[in-house]
């Protein structure tokens, strides 16, 4: 009786559990790949925002200088 139960459980594990775990691993690998793609995209956006922020600060400083020069002319 115990041997029969062990055989049934072993067969269930081999035919049901293992394939299900394999499918889960494949789905997780796909999710990991997509996450890597998204993080790469976010990093690129972050880099562009850093550059835009730097350019913005440069423009603000330039406009401030122009405003001071204009005020001095008046």
Secondary structure, DSSP 8 states (H G I E B T S, - for coil): -HHHHHHHHHHHIIIIIHHHHHHHHHHHHHHHHHHHHHHHHHHHHHHHHHHHHHHHHHHHHHHHHHHHHHHHH-
